[in-house]
Every structure is written in structure tokens, then in C-alpha cells.
Amino acid sequence: MEVKAKIEKFLNDNKDEKKAIFDGKLITTNFQVLGIKTKSLEIFAKQLVKENVDIREIPLKCHEEILLAGFMIAFSKEDIDNKLEKFKYLLPYIDNWASCDMIVSRLKNFDSKKDFFVSLLERDNVFSVRVGIIWLFKFVMRYDIAYVYNLLSKIDCDKWDRGVSIKIFPSYYVKMAIAWCYSEMCIYNFDFIYNKLPFMKDKFIRLKTIQKACESYRIDREKKEKLKEISKIAL
């Protein structure tokens, strides 16, 4: 069976209308959502990798095909240069927080390509920037908090919102990723991020960082109380 036919059969056999409706409420994407379970996508991705299928053979016409291609890159045993080239091919198709976070969190062993992910922070596309943030968060942050903080603190989040009047500003997806990363910094080096928080100019990032940190079971009550005091500061 040719690749496209095999993929189409997999999609038809595994799509779930109820899950698709649920997933569609969580993400905003230009692609159709079929509601396929992540585990099923992972298993199928590993199968396609074993069969030496190239992600360029995947139509990439729905959300799940984009996830499938991303998982294939992550699971591939190819050399890192080839994997990065394939990821660059896939990057323009990543248009929501779910495909970004689910794919990027699986991109292990890309350490030698750190400069590429850092360069994404300067892109104009919101989700390309989020890709860079999430990769640094997942694979660099805990080892070099100051380095990652300095990179993220320089991102001009509001540039996407100027002249825009919609319910959710484009910068939301970048700011939430930054706040998520900062909240995790509280776990690894509380004093570092605690001393930075009062001086954060972006109120949304500051308050979301505190909220997410206070929701974490890995941060003790005393530290959470200290964070809550910062949230009362009017800047």
C-alpha cells in the first residue's frame, strides 16, 4: 500500500468525532482536527519511521498529520542535520500551541542545534517563537536558568498586538509559554526568579508566572506565599 493511502486509512480508522470537537475547542488552527489519540499517533509514527517513510510524503492537510510528521522526526534515528532540515520543512505548518508543545517536547538530542532554536525567538511568526521558547524550556532551562531568562526577557511580545483588536491577542501564546517557563524556574532556582519578578514590566507574564508556580505541587507553601505577595505589587 502506498504511503498516502496507508496514512489515509490510519486517519479514517482512528478519528473520533467527539474528541475532535473537544480538541477543536482547545486550539485555534487552520487545519482540520480529527480527534486521534496521541498514543495512536506515536505508535503509527514509529511504524512509518521503521518503513523509512519521509515526512514529505505526508499530505499535512490536518492537525494530526502535522503531529504525525513531528513525532516521526523525533523518533527517527537519522543524523541530526537531516532531522533539523525536516523540522524546518514542518515548522510553517505548526500553527497552534498544541502542535508546538507536543512536537517540540519530543525533540531530544538537538543540543548541537541550540543556535537554531535561539534564532527562532527573533521570528515574526508567533508559533515559531513559541517553538524556540518551549525547546529552551524543555532542554536547556534547568541547566542554565540565567541564560534562558535573559533570552526570553528580551522578546518584544507586544509587537504582534499593535493595531490588533480581537478576543485573544497573538502575543498570548508567546506570553503563556514564557510564564510557564518562568514558573518552572521557581522549582530549580527560586531565589533567581523571585528577585526578577517585581521588576517584570509585563503584568500578564508576571501574574501568570505566579499563578502557575502556585499551582505546582513541587513548590512549597512558604514560597507560594512569598510569590502571592509579589502579585499584589502594582507596577
Stockholm file with secondary structure:
# STOCKHOLM 1.0

chainA/1-235         MEVKAKIEKFLNDNKDEKKAIFDGKLITTNFQVLGIKTKSLEIFAKQLVKENVDIREIPLKCHEEILLAGFMIAFSKEDIDNKLEKFKYLLPYIDNWASCDMIVSRLKNFDSKKDFFVSLLERDNVFSVRVGIIWLFKFVMRYDIAYVYNLLSKIDCDKWDRGVSIKIFPSYYVKMAIAWCYSEMCIYNFDFIYNKLPFMKDKFIRLKTIQKACESYRIDREKKEKLKEISKIAL
#=GR chainA/1-235 SS CCHHHHHHHHHHHHCCHHHHHHHHHHCCCSSBCCCCCHHHHHHHHHHHHHTTCCGGGSCCCBHHHHHHHHHHHHHCCSCHHHHHHHHHHHGGGCCSHHHHHHHHTTCTTCGGGHHHHHHGGGCSSHHHHHHHHHHHHHHTGGGCHHHHHHHHTTCCGGGGTTTCCSSSCTTHHHHHHHHHHHHHHHHHCHHHHHHHGGGCSCHHHHHHHHHHHHHCTTSCHHHHHHHHHHHTCCC
#=GC SS_cons         CCHHHHHHHHHHHHCCHHHHHHHHHHCCCSSBCCCCCHHHHHHHHHHHHHTTCCGGGSCCCBHHHHHHHHHHHHHCCSCHHHHHHHHHHHGGGCCSHHHHHHHHTTCTTCGGGHHHHHHGGGCSSHHHHHHHHHHHHHHTGGGCHHHHHHHHTTCCGGGGTTTCCSSSCTTHHHHHHHHHHHHHHHHHCHHHHHHHGGGCSCHHHHHHHHHHHHHCTTSCHHHHHHHHHHHTCCC
//
